[in-house]
């Protein structure tokens, strides 16, 4: 049970760090968040989608010269 509690604590800390960074620095994509927080881009995206479902973050799509538009959170 303690391992699950530690995982939940880490999740809360990471999500809090994401929200705080976005508040302080403004919108950025998951790659930038990943670099700044030292967490994989996939993990950042999972946290962002969870935060979005809790209505704590939103995103806007920004067109790129090639490929898909970037999601700025």
LUMLUMDREN-2810 file (N, C-alpha, C; in Angstrom, 1 decimal):
<atoms>
<atom><aa>X</aa><ch>A</ch><at>N</at><xx>0.8</xx><yy>-1.2</yy><zz>0.0</zz></atom>
<atom><aa>X</aa><ch>A</ch><at>CA</at><xx>0.0</xx><yy>0.0</yy><zz>0.0</zz></atom>
<atom><aa>X</aa><ch>A</ch><at>C</at><xx>0.9</xx><yy>1.3</yy><zz>0.0</zz></atom>
<atom><aa>X</aa><ch>A</ch><at>N</at><xx>2.0</xx><yy>1.2</yy><zz>0.7</zz></atom>
<atom><aa>X</aa><ch>A</ch><at>CA</at><xx>2.9</xx><yy>2.4</yy><zz>0.7</zz></atom>
<atom><aa>X</aa><ch>A</ch><at>C</at><xx>3.4</xx><yy>2.8</yy><zz>-0.6</zz></atom>
<atom><aa>X</aa><ch>A</ch><at>N</at><xx>3.7</xx><yy>1.8</yy><zz>-1.5</zz></atom>
<atom><aa>X</aa><ch>A</ch><at>CA</at><xx>4.2</xx><yy>2.0</yy><zz>-2.8</zz></atom>
<atom><aa>X</aa><ch>A</ch><at>C</at><xx>3.2</xx><yy>2.8</yy><zz>-3.6</zz></atom>
<atom><aa>X</aa><ch>A</ch><at>N</at><xx>1.9</xx><yy>2.4</yy><zz>-3.5</zz></atom>
<atom><aa>X</aa><ch>A</ch><at>CA</at><xx>0.9</xx><yy>3.2</yy><zz>-4.2</zz></atom>
<atom><aa>X</aa><ch>A</ch><at>C</at><xx>0.8</xx><yy>4.6</yy><zz>-3.7</zz></atom>
<atom><aa>X</aa><ch>A</ch><at>N</at><xx>0.9</xx><yy>4.8</yy><zz>-2.4</zz></atom>
<atom><aa>X</aa><ch>A</ch><at>CA</at><xx>0.9</xx><yy>6.1</yy><zz>-1.8</zz></atom>
<atom><aa>X</aa><ch>A</ch><at>C</at><xx>2.0</xx><yy>7.0</yy><zz>-2.4</zz></atom>
<atom><aa>X</aa><ch>A</ch><at>N</at><xx>3.2</xx><yy>6.4</yy><zz>-2.5</zz></atom>
<atom><aa>X</aa><ch>A</ch><at>CA</at><xx>4.4</xx><yy>7.1</yy><zz>-3.0</zz></atom>
<atom><aa>X</aa><ch>A</ch><at>C</at><xx>4.1</xx><yy>7.5</yy><zz>-4.5</zz></atom>
<atom><aa>X</aa><ch>A</ch><at>N</at><xx>3.5</xx><yy>6.6</yy><zz>-5.2</zz></atom>
<atom><aa>X</aa><ch>A</ch><at>CA</at><xx>3.2</xx><yy>6.8</yy><zz>-6.7</zz></atom>
<atom><aa>X</aa><ch>A</ch><at>C</at><xx>2.2</xx><yy>8.0</yy><zz>-6.8</zz></atom>
<atom><aa>X</aa><ch>A</ch><at>N</at><xx>1.2</xx><yy>8.0</yy><zz>-5.9</zz></atom>
<atom><aa>X</aa><ch>A</ch><at>CA</at><xx>0.2</xx><yy>9.0</yy><zz>-5.9</zz></atom>
<atom><aa>X</aa><ch>A</ch><at>C</at><xx>0.9</xx><yy>10.4</yy><zz>-5.5</zz></atom>
<atom><aa>X</aa><ch>A</ch><at>N</at><xx>1.8</xx><yy>10.3</yy><zz>-4.6</zz></atom>
<atom><aa>X</aa><ch>A</ch><at>CA</at><xx>2.5</xx><yy>11.6</yy><zz>-4.2</zz></atom>
<atom><aa>X</aa><ch>A</ch><at>C</at><xx>3.3</xx><yy>12.1</yy><zz>-5.3</zz></atom>
<atom><aa>X</aa><ch>A</ch><at>N</at><xx>4.0</xx><yy>11.2</yy><zz>-6.0</zz></atom>
<atom><aa>X</aa><ch>A</ch><at>CA</at><xx>4.8</xx><yy>11.6</yy><zz>-7.2</zz></atom>
<atom><aa>X</aa><ch>A</ch><at>C</at><xx>3.9</xx><yy>12.2</yy><zz>-8.3</zz></atom>
<atom><aa>X</aa><ch>A</ch><at>N</at><xx>2.8</xx><yy>11.6</yy><zz>-8.5</zz></atom>
<atom><aa>X</aa><ch>A</ch><at>CA</at><xx>1.8</xx><yy>12.1</yy><zz>-9.5</zz></atom>
<atom><aa>X</aa><ch>A</ch><at>C</at><xx>1.3</xx><yy>13.5</yy><zz>-9.2</zz></atom>
<atom><aa>X</aa><ch>A</ch><at>N</at><xx>1.0</xx><yy>13.7</yy><zz>-7.9</zz></atom>
<atom><aa>X</aa><ch>A</ch><at>CA</at><xx>0.5</xx><yy>15.0</yy><zz>-7.5</zz></atom>
<atom><aa>X</aa><ch>A</ch><at>C</at><xx>1.6</xx><yy>16.0</yy><zz>-7.6</zz></atom>
<atom><aa>X</aa><ch>A</ch><at>N</at><xx>2.8</xx><yy>15.7</yy><zz>-7.2</zz></atom>
<atom><aa>X</aa><ch>A</ch><at>CA</at><xx>3.9</xx><yy>16.6</yy><zz>-7.3</zz></atom>
<atom><aa>X</aa><ch>A</ch><at>C</at><xx>4.2</xx><yy>17.0</yy><zz>-8.8</zz></atom>
<atom><aa>X</aa><ch>A</ch><at>N</at><xx>4.2</xx><yy>16.0</yy><zz>-9.7</zz></atom>
<atom><aa>X</aa><ch>A</ch><at>CA</at><xx>4.4</xx><yy>16.3</yy><zz>-11.1</zz></atom>
<atom><aa>X</aa><ch>A</ch><at>C</at><xx>3.3</xx><yy>17.2</yy><zz>-11.7</zz></atom>
<atom><aa>X</aa><ch>A</ch><at>N</at><xx>2.1</xx><yy>16.9</yy><zz>-11.4</zz></atom>
<atom><aa>X</aa><ch>A</ch><at>CA</at><xx>1.0</xx><yy>17.6</yy><zz>-11.9</zz></atom>
<atom><aa>X</aa><ch>A</ch><at>C</at><xx>1.0</xx><yy>19.1</yy><zz>-11.4</zz></atom>
<atom><aa>X</aa><ch>A</ch><at>N</at><xx>1.3</xx><yy>19.2</yy><zz>-10.1</zz></atom>
<atom><aa>X</aa><ch>A</ch><at>CA</at><xx>1.4</xx><yy>20.5</yy><zz>-9.5</zz></atom>
<atom><aa>X</aa><ch>A</ch><at>C</at><xx>2.6</xx><yy>21.3</yy><zz>-10.2</zz></atom>
<atom><aa>X</aa><ch>A</ch><at>N</at><xx>3.7</xx><yy>20.6</yy><zz>-10.5</zz></atom>
<atom><aa>X</aa><ch>A</ch><at>CA</at><xx>4.8</xx><yy>21.3</yy><zz>-11.2</zz></atom>
<atom><aa>X</aa><ch>A</ch><at>C</at><xx>4.4</xx><yy>21.7</yy><zz>-12.6</zz></atom>
<atom><aa>X</aa><ch>A</ch><at>N</at><xx>3.6</xx><yy>20.9</yy><zz>-13.3</zz></atom>
<atom><aa>X</aa><ch>A</ch><at>CA</at><xx>3.2</xx><yy>21.3</yy><zz>-14.6</zz></atom>
<atom><aa>X</aa><ch>A</ch><at>C</at><xx>2.3</xx><yy>22.5</yy><zz>-14.5</zz></atom>
<atom><aa>X</aa><ch>A</ch><at>N</at><xx>1.3</xx><yy>22.5</yy><zz>-13.7</zz></atom>
<atom><aa>X</aa><ch>A</ch><at>CA</at><xx>0.4</xx><yy>23.7</yy><zz>-13.5</zz></atom>
<atom><aa>X</aa><ch>A</ch><at>C</at><xx>1.2</xx><yy>24.9</yy><zz>-13.1</zz></atom>
<atom><aa>X</aa><ch>A</ch><at>N</at><xx>2.1</xx><yy>24.8</yy><zz>-12.2</zz></atom>
<atom><aa>X</aa><ch>A</ch><at>CA</at><xx>2.9</xx><yy>26.0</yy><zz>-11.7</zz></atom>
<atom><aa>X</aa><ch>A</ch><at>C</at><xx>3.7</xx><yy>26.5</yy><zz>-12.9</zz></atom>
<atom><aa>X</aa><ch>A</ch><at>N</at><xx>4.4</xx><yy>25.7</yy><zz>-13.6</zz></atom>
<atom><aa>X</aa><ch>A</ch><at>CA</at><xx>5.2</xx><yy>26.1</yy><zz>-14.7</zz></atom>
<atom><aa>X</aa><ch>A</ch><at>C</at><xx>4.4</xx><yy>26.8</yy><zz>-15.8</zz></atom>
<atom><aa>X</aa><ch>A</ch><at>N</at><xx>3.3</xx><yy>26.3</yy><zz>-16.1</zz></atom>
<atom><aa>X</aa><ch>A</ch><at>CA</at><xx>2.4</xx><yy>26.9</yy><zz>-17.1</zz></atom>
<atom><aa>X</aa><ch>A</ch><at>C</at><xx>1.9</xx><yy>28.3</yy><zz>-16.6</zz></atom>
<atom><aa>X</aa><ch>A</ch><at>N</at><xx>1.6</xx><yy>28.4</yy><zz>-15.3</zz></atom>
<atom><aa>X</aa><ch>A</ch><at>CA</at><xx>1.2</xx><yy>29.7</yy><zz>-14.8</zz></atom>
<atom><aa>X</aa><ch>A</ch><at>C</at><xx>2.3</xx><yy>30.7</yy><zz>-14.8</zz></atom>
<atom><aa>X</aa><ch>A</ch><at>N</at><xx>3.5</xx><yy>30.3</yy><zz>-14.5</zz></atom>
<atom><aa>X</aa><ch>A</ch><at>CA</at><xx>4.6</xx><yy>31.2</yy><zz>-14.4</zz></atom>
<atom><aa>X</aa><ch>A</ch><at>C</at><xx>5.2</xx><yy>31.6</yy><zz>-15.8</zz></atom>
<atom><aa>X</aa><ch>A</ch><at>N</at><xx>5.3</xx><yy>30.6</yy><zz>-16.7</zz></atom>
<atom><aa>X</aa><ch>A</ch><at>CA</at><xx>6.0</xx><yy>30.8</yy><zz>-18.0</zz></atom>
<atom><aa>X</aa><ch>A</ch><at>C</at><xx>5.0</xx><yy>31.0</yy><zz>-19.2</zz></atom>
<atom><aa>X</aa><ch>A</ch><at>N</at><xx>3.8</xx><yy>30.6</yy><zz>-19.0</zz></atom>
<atom><aa>X</aa><ch>A</ch><at>CA</at><xx>2.8</xx><yy>30.7</yy><zz>-20.1</zz></atom>
<atom><aa>X</aa><ch>A</ch><at>C</at><xx>2.8</xx><yy>29.4</yy><zz>-20.9</zz></atom>
<atom><aa>X</aa><ch>A</ch><at>N</at><xx>2.0</xx><yy>29.5</yy><zz>-22.0</zz></atom>
<atom><aa>X</aa><ch>A</ch><at>CA</at><xx>1.7</xx><yy>28.3</yy><zz>-22.8</zz></atom>
<atom><aa>X</aa><ch>A</ch><at>C</at><xx>3.0</xx><yy>27.7</yy><zz>-23.4</zz></atom>
<atom><aa>X</aa><ch>A</ch><at>N</at><xx>3.0</xx><yy>26.4</yy><zz>-23.4</zz></atom>
<atom><aa>X</aa><ch>A</ch><at>CA</at><xx>4.1</xx><yy>25.6</yy><zz>-24.0</zz></atom>
<atom><aa>X</aa><ch>A</ch><at>C</at><xx>3.7</xx><yy>24.3</yy><zz>-24.4</zz></atom>
<atom><aa>X</aa><ch>A</ch><at>N</at><xx>4.4</xx><yy>23.6</yy><zz>-25.3</zz></atom>
<atom><aa>X</aa><ch>A</ch><at>CA</at><xx>4.0</xx><yy>22.3</yy><zz>-25.7</zz></atom>
<atom><aa>X</aa><ch>A</ch><at>C</at><xx>4.6</xx><yy>21.2</yy><zz>-24.8</zz></atom>
<atom><aa>X</aa><ch>A</ch><at>N</at><xx>4.2</xx><yy>20.0</yy><zz>-25.0</zz></atom>
<atom><aa>X</aa><ch>A</ch><at>CA</at><xx>4.6</xx><yy>18.9</yy><zz>-24.1</zz></atom>
<atom><aa>X</aa><ch>A</ch><at>C</at><xx>6.1</xx><yy>18.6</yy><zz>-24.2</zz></atom>
<atom><aa>X</aa><ch>A</ch><at>N</at><xx>6.7</xx><yy>18.9</yy><zz>-25.3</zz></atom>
<atom><aa>X</aa><ch>A</ch><at>CA</at><xx>8.1</xx><yy>18.7</yy><zz>-25.4</zz></atom>
<atom><aa>X</aa><ch>A</ch><at>C</at><xx>8.9</xx><yy>19.6</yy><zz>-24.6</zz></atom>
<atom><aa>X</aa><ch>A</ch><at>N</at><xx>8.5</xx><yy>20.9</yy><zz>-24.6</zz></atom>
<atom><aa>X</aa><ch>A</ch><at>CA</at><xx>9.1</xx><yy>21.9</yy><zz>-23.7</zz></atom>
<atom><aa>X</aa><ch>A</ch><at>C</at><xx>8.9</xx><yy>21.6</yy><zz>-22.2</zz></atom>
<atom><aa>X</aa><ch>A</ch><at>N</at><xx>7.7</xx><yy>21.2</yy><zz>-21.9</zz></atom>
<atom><aa>X</aa><ch>A</ch><at>CA</at><xx>7.4</xx><yy>20.8</yy><zz>-20.5</zz></atom>
<atom><aa>X</aa><ch>A</ch><at>C</at><xx>8.3</xx><yy>19.7</yy><zz>-20.1</zz></atom>
<atom><aa>X</aa><ch>A</ch><at>N</at><xx>8.4</xx><yy>18.7</yy><zz>-21.0</zz></atom>
<atom><aa>X</aa><ch>A</ch><at>CA</at><xx>9.2</xx><yy>17.5</yy><zz>-20.7</zz></atom>
<atom><aa>X</aa><ch>A</ch><at>C</at><xx>10.7</xx><yy>17.9</yy><zz>-20.4</zz></atom>
<atom><aa>X</aa><ch>A</ch><at>N</at><xx>11.2</xx><yy>18.8</yy><zz>-21.3</zz></atom>
<atom><aa>X</aa><ch>A</ch><at>CA</at><xx>12.6</xx><yy>19.3</yy><zz>-21.1</zz></atom>
<atom><aa>X</aa><ch>A</ch><at>C</at><xx>12.8</xx><yy>20.0</yy><zz>-19.8</zz></atom>
<atom><aa>X</aa><ch>A</ch><at>N</at><xx>11.9</xx><yy>20.9</yy><zz>-19.5</zz></atom>
<atom><aa>X</aa><ch>A</ch><at>CA</at><xx>12.0</xx><yy>21.8</yy><zz>-18.3</zz></atom>
<atom><aa>X</aa><ch>A</ch><at>C</at><xx>11.8</xx><yy>21.0</yy><zz>-17.0</zz></atom>
<atom><aa>X</aa><ch>A</ch><at>N</at><xx>11.0</xx><yy>19.9</yy><zz>-17.0</zz></atom>
<atom><aa>X</aa><ch>A</ch><at>CA</at><xx>10.7</xx><yy>19.2</yy><zz>-15.8</zz></atom>
<atom><aa>X</aa><ch>A</ch><at>C</at><xx>11.5</xx><yy>17.9</yy><zz>-15.7</zz></atom>
<atom><aa>X</aa><ch>A</ch><at>N</at><xx>12.2</xx><yy>17.5</yy><zz>-16.8</zz></atom>
<atom><aa>X</aa><ch>A</ch><at>CA</at><xx>12.9</xx><yy>16.2</yy><zz>-16.7</zz></atom>
<atom><aa>X</aa><ch>A</ch><at>C</at><xx>12.1</xx><yy>15.0</yy><zz>-16.6</zz></atom>
<atom><aa>X</aa><ch>A</ch><at>N</at><xx>11.0</xx><yy>15.0</yy><zz>-17.3</zz></atom>
<atom><aa>X</aa><ch>A</ch><at>CA</at><xx>10.0</xx><yy>13.9</yy><zz>-17.3</zz></atom>
<atom><aa>X</aa><ch>A</ch><at>C</at><xx>9.8</xx><yy>13.6</yy><zz>-18.8</zz></atom>
<atom><aa>X</aa><ch>A</ch><at>N</at><xx>9.5</xx><yy>12.3</yy><zz>-19.2</zz></atom>
<atom><aa>X</aa><ch>A</ch><at>CA</at><xx>9.3</xx><yy>12.0</yy><zz>-20.6</zz></atom>
<atom><aa>X</aa><ch>A</ch><at>C</at><xx>8.1</xx><yy>12.7</yy><zz>-21.1</zz></atom>
<atom><aa>X</aa><ch>A</ch><at>N</at><xx>8.2</xx><yy>12.9</yy><zz>-22.4</zz></atom>
<atom><aa>X</aa><ch>A</ch><at>CA</at><xx>7.1</xx><yy>13.6</yy><zz>-23.1</zz></atom>
<atom><aa>X</aa><ch>A</ch><at>C</at><xx>5.8</xx><yy>12.8</yy><zz>-23.0</zz></atom>
<atom><aa>X</aa><ch>A</ch><at>N</at><xx>5.9</xx><yy>11.5</yy><zz>-23.1</zz></atom>
<atom><aa>X</aa><ch>A</ch><at>CA</at><xx>4.7</xx><yy>10.7</yy><zz>-23.0</zz></atom>
<atom><aa>X</aa><ch>A</ch><at>C</at><xx>4.1</xx><yy>10.9</yy><zz>-21.6</zz></atom>
<atom><aa>X</aa><ch>A</ch><at>N</at><xx>4.9</xx><yy>10.8</yy><zz>-20.6</zz></atom>
<atom><aa>X</aa><ch>A</ch><at>CA</at><xx>4.3</xx><yy>11.0</yy><zz>-19.2</zz></atom>
<atom><aa>X</aa><ch>A</ch><at>C</at><xx>3.7</xx><yy>12.4</yy><zz>-19.1</zz></atom>
<atom><aa>X</aa><ch>A</ch><at>N</at><xx>4.4</xx><yy>13.4</yy><zz>-19.6</zz></atom>
<atom><aa>X</aa><ch>A</ch><at>CA</at><xx>3.8</xx><yy>14.8</yy><zz>-19.6</zz></atom>
<atom><aa>X</aa><ch>A</ch><at>C</at><xx>2.4</xx><yy>14.8</yy><zz>-20.2</zz></atom>
<atom><aa>X</aa><ch>A</ch><at>N</at><xx>2.3</xx><yy>14.2</yy><zz>-21.4</zz></atom>
<atom><aa>X</aa><ch>A</ch><at>CA</at><xx>1.0</xx><yy>14.2</yy><zz>-22.1</zz></atom>
<atom><aa>X</aa><ch>A</ch><at>C</at><xx>0.0</xx><yy>13.5</yy><zz>-21.3</zz></atom>
<atom><aa>X</aa><ch>A</ch><at>N</at><xx>0.3</xx><yy>12.4</yy><zz>-20.6</zz></atom>
<atom><aa>X</aa><ch>A</ch><at>CA</at><xx>-0.7</xx><yy>11.7</yy><zz>-19.8</zz></atom>
<atom><aa>X</aa><ch>A</ch><at>C</at><xx>-1.1</xx><yy>12.6</yy><zz>-18.7</zz></atom>
<atom><aa>X</aa><ch>A</ch><at>N</at><xx>-0.2</xx><yy>13.3</yy><zz>-18.0</zz></atom>
<atom><aa>X</aa><ch>A</ch><at>CA</at><xx>-0.5</xx><yy>14.2</yy><zz>-17.0</zz></atom>
<atom><aa>X</aa><ch>A</ch><at>C</at><xx>-1.4</xx><yy>15.3</yy><zz>-17.5</zz></atom>
<atom><aa>X</aa><ch>A</ch><at>N</at><xx>-1.1</xx><yy>15.9</yy><zz>-18.7</zz></atom>
<atom><aa>X</aa><ch>A</ch><at>CA</at><xx>-1.8</xx><yy>17.0</yy><zz>-19.2</zz></atom>
<atom><aa>X</aa><ch>A</ch><at>C</at><xx>-3.3</xx><yy>16.6</yy><zz>-19.5</zz></atom>
<atom><aa>X</aa><ch>A</ch><at>N</at><xx>-3.4</xx><yy>15.4</yy><zz>-20.1</zz></atom>
<atom><aa>X</aa><ch>A</ch><at>CA</at><xx>-4.8</xx><yy>14.9</yy><zz>-20.4</zz></atom>
<atom><aa>X</aa><ch>A</ch><at>C</at><xx>-5.6</xx><yy>14.7</yy><zz>-19.1</zz></atom>
<atom><aa>X</aa><ch>A</ch><at>N</at><xx>-5.0</xx><yy>14.2</yy><zz>-18.0</zz></atom>
<atom><aa>X</aa><ch>A</ch><at>CA</at><xx>-5.6</xx><yy>14.1</yy><zz>-16.8</zz></atom>
<atom><aa>X</aa><ch>A</ch><at>C</at><xx>-6.0</xx><yy>15.4</yy><zz>-16.2</zz></atom>
<atom><aa>X</aa><ch>A</ch><at>N</at><xx>-5.1</xx><yy>16.4</yy><zz>-16.3</zz></atom>
<atom><aa>X</aa><ch>A</ch><at>CA</at><xx>-5.3</xx><yy>17.8</yy><zz>-15.8</zz></atom>
<atom><aa>X</aa><ch>A</ch><at>C</at><xx>-6.5</xx><yy>18.4</yy><zz>-16.6</zz></atom>
<atom><aa>X</aa><ch>A</ch><at>N</at><xx>-6.5</xx><yy>18.1</yy><zz>-17.9</zz></atom>
<atom><aa>X</aa><ch>A</ch><at>CA</at><xx>-7.5</xx><yy>18.6</yy><zz>-18.8</zz></atom>
<atom><aa>X</aa><ch>A</ch><at>C</at><xx>-8.9</xx><yy>18.1</yy><zz>-18.4</zz></atom>
<atom><aa>X</aa><ch>A</ch><at>N</at><xx>-9.0</xx><yy>16.8</yy><zz>-18.0</zz></atom>
<atom><aa>X</aa><ch>A</ch><at>CA</at><xx>-10.2</xx><yy>16.2</yy><zz>-17.6</zz></atom>
<atom><aa>X</aa><ch>A</ch><at>C</at><xx>-10.7</xx><yy>16.8</yy><zz>-16.3</zz></atom>
<atom><aa>X</aa><ch>A</ch><at>N</at><xx>-9.8</xx><yy>17.3</yy><zz>-15.5</zz></atom>
<atom><aa>X</aa><ch>A</ch><at>CA</at><xx>-10.1</xx><yy>18.0</yy><zz>-14.2</zz></atom>
<atom><aa>X</aa><ch>A</ch><at>C</at><xx>-10.3</xx><yy>19.5</yy><zz>-14.4</zz></atom>
<atom><aa>X</aa><ch>A</ch><at>N</at><xx>-10.3</xx><yy>19.9</yy><zz>-15.7</zz></atom>
<atom><aa>X</aa><ch>A</ch><at>CA</at><xx>-10.5</xx><yy>21.3</yy><zz>-16.1</zz></atom>
<atom><aa>X</aa><ch>A</ch><at>C</at><xx>-9.4</xx><yy>22.2</yy><zz>-15.4</zz></atom>
<atom><aa>X</aa><ch>A</ch><at>N</at><xx>-8.2</xx><yy>21.7</yy><zz>-15.3</zz></atom>
<atom><aa>X</aa><ch>A</ch><at>CA</at><xx>-7.2</xx><yy>22.6</yy><zz>-14.7</zz></atom>
<atom><aa>X</aa><ch>A</ch><at>C</at><xx>-6.3</xx><yy>23.2</yy><zz>-15.8</zz></atom>
<atom><aa>X</aa><ch>A</ch><at>N</at><xx>-6.3</xx><yy>22.6</yy><zz>-17.0</zz></atom>
<atom><aa>X</aa><ch>A</ch><at>CA</at><xx>-5.5</xx><yy>23.1</yy><zz>-18.1</zz></atom>
<atom><aa>X</aa><ch>A</ch><at>C</at><xx>-6.4</xx><yy>23.0</yy><zz>-19.4</zz></atom>
<atom><aa>X</aa><ch>A</ch><at>N</at><xx>-6.1</xx><yy>23.8</yy><zz>-20.3</zz></atom>
<atom><aa>X</aa><ch>A</ch><at>CA</at><xx>-6.7</xx><yy>23.7</yy><zz>-21.7</zz></atom>
<atom><aa>X</aa><ch>A</ch><at>C</at><xx>-5.5</xx><yy>23.9</yy><zz>-22.7</zz></atom>
<atom><aa>X</aa><ch>A</ch><at>N</at><xx>-5.8</xx><yy>23.6</yy><zz>-23.9</zz></atom>
<atom><aa>X</aa><ch>A</ch><at>CA</at><xx>-4.8</xx><yy>23.8</yy><zz>-25.0</zz></atom>
<atom><aa>X</aa><ch>A</ch><at>C</at><xx>-5.4</xx><yy>24.5</yy><zz>-26.2</zz></atom>
<atom><aa>X</aa><ch>A</ch><at>N</at><xx>-4.5</xx><yy>25.1</yy><zz>-27.0</zz></atom>
<atom><aa>X</aa><ch>A</ch><at>CA</at><xx>-4.8</xx><yy>25.6</yy><zz>-28.3</zz></atom>
<atom><aa>X</aa><ch>A</ch><at>C</at><xx>-3.9</xx><yy>25.0</yy><zz>-29.3</zz></atom>
<atom><aa>X</aa><ch>A</ch><at>N</at><xx>-4.4</xx><yy>24.7</yy><zz>-30.5</zz></atom>
<atom><aa>X</aa><ch>A</ch><at>CA</at><xx>-3.5</xx><yy>24.2</yy><zz>-31.5</zz></atom>
<atom><aa>X</aa><ch>A</ch><at>C</at><xx>-2.8</xx><yy>25.3</yy><zz>-32.2</zz></atom>
<atom><aa>X</aa><ch>A</ch><at>N</at><xx>-1.5</xx><yy>25.2</yy><zz>-32.5</zz></atom>
<atom><aa>X</aa><ch>A</ch><at>CA</at><xx>-0.8</xx><yy>26.2</yy><zz>-33.2</zz></atom>
<atom><aa>X</aa><ch>A</ch><at>C</at><xx>-0.2</xx><yy>25.5</yy><zz>-34.5</zz></atom>
<atom><aa>X</aa><ch>A</ch><at>N</at><xx>-0.6</xx><yy>26.0</yy><zz>-35.6</zz></atom>
<atom><aa>X</aa><ch>A</ch><at>CA</at><xx>-0.1</xx><yy>25.4</yy><zz>-36.9</zz></atom>
<atom><aa>X</aa><ch>A</ch><at>C</at><xx>1.4</xx><yy>25.5</yy><zz>-37.0</zz></atom>
<atom><aa>X</aa><ch>A</ch><at>N</at><xx>2.0</xx><yy>24.4</yy><zz>-37.6</zz></atom>
<atom><aa>X</aa><ch>A</ch><at>CA</at><xx>3.4</xx><yy>24.3</yy><zz>-37.8</zz></atom>
<atom><aa>X</aa><ch>A</ch><at>C</at><xx>3.6</xx><yy>24.2</yy><zz>-39.3</zz></atom>
<atom><aa>X</aa><ch>A</ch><at>N</at><xx>4.8</xx><yy>24.6</yy><zz>-39.8</zz></atom>
<atom><aa>X</aa><ch>A</ch><at>CA</at><xx>5.1</xx><yy>24.6</yy><zz>-41.2</zz></atom>
<atom><aa>X</aa><ch>A</ch><at>C</at><xx>4.9</xx><yy>23.2</yy><zz>-41.8</zz></atom>
<atom><aa>X</aa><ch>A</ch><at>N</at><xx>5.2</xx><yy>22.2</yy><zz>-41.1</zz></atom>
<atom><aa>X</aa><ch>A</ch><at>CA</at><xx>5.0</xx><yy>20.8</yy><zz>-41.6</zz></atom>
<atom><aa>X</aa><ch>A</ch><at>C</at><xx>4.5</xx><yy>19.9</yy><zz>-40.4</zz></atom>
<atom><aa>X</aa><ch>A</ch><at>N</at><xx>3.7</xx><yy>19.0</yy><zz>-40.8</zz></atom>
<atom><aa>X</aa><ch>A</ch><at>CA</at><xx>3.1</xx><yy>18.0</yy><zz>-39.8</zz></atom>
<atom><aa>X</aa><ch>A</ch><at>C</at><xx>1.9</xx><yy>18.6</yy><zz>-39.1</zz></atom>
<atom><aa>X</aa><ch>A</ch><at>N</at><xx>1.6</xx><yy>17.9</yy><zz>-38.0</zz></atom>
<atom><aa>X</aa><ch>A</ch><at>CA</at><xx>0.4</xx><yy>18.3</yy><zz>-37.2</zz></atom>
<atom><aa>X</aa><ch>A</ch><at>C</at><xx>0.7</xx><yy>19.6</yy><zz>-36.4</zz></atom>
<atom><aa>X</aa><ch>A</ch><at>N</at><xx>-0.4</xx><yy>20.2</yy><zz>-36.1</zz></atom>
<atom><aa>X</aa><ch>A</ch><at>CA</at><xx>-0.3</xx><yy>21.4</yy><zz>-35.3</zz></atom>
<atom><aa>X</aa><ch>A</ch><at>C</at><xx>0.2</xx><yy>21.0</yy><zz>-33.9</zz></atom>
<atom><aa>X</aa><ch>A</ch><at>N</at><xx>0.9</xx><yy>21.9</yy><zz>-33.2</zz></atom>
<atom><aa>X</aa><ch>A</ch><at>CA</at><xx>1.3</xx><yy>21.7</yy><zz>-31.9</zz></atom>
<atom><aa>X</aa><ch>A</ch><at>C</at><xx>0.2</xx><yy>22.1</yy><zz>-30.9</zz></atom>
<atom><aa>X</aa><ch>A</ch><at>N</at><xx>0.1</xx><yy>21.3</yy><zz>-29.8</zz></atom>
<atom><aa>X</aa><ch>A</ch><at>CA</at><xx>-0.8</xx><yy>21.7</yy><zz>-28.8</zz></atom>
<atom><aa>X</aa><ch>A</ch><at>C</at><xx>-0.1</xx><yy>22.5</yy><zz>-27.7</zz></atom>
<atom><aa>X</aa><ch>A</ch><at>N</at><xx>-0.5</xx><yy>23.8</yy><zz>-27.6</zz></atom>
<atom><aa>X</aa><ch>A</ch><at>CA</at><xx>0.1</xx><yy>24.6</yy><zz>-26.5</zz></atom>
<atom><aa>X</aa><ch>A</ch><at>C</at><xx>-0.8</xx><yy>24.6</yy><zz>-25.3</zz></atom>
<atom><aa>X</aa><ch>A</ch><at>N</at><xx>-0.3</xx><yy>24.2</yy><zz>-24.2</zz></atom>
<atom><aa>X</aa><ch>A</ch><at>CA</at><xx>-1.1</xx><yy>24.1</yy><zz>-23.0</zz></atom>
<atom><aa>X</aa><ch>A</ch><at>C</at><xx>-0.9</xx><yy>25.3</yy><zz>-22.2</zz></atom>
</atoms>
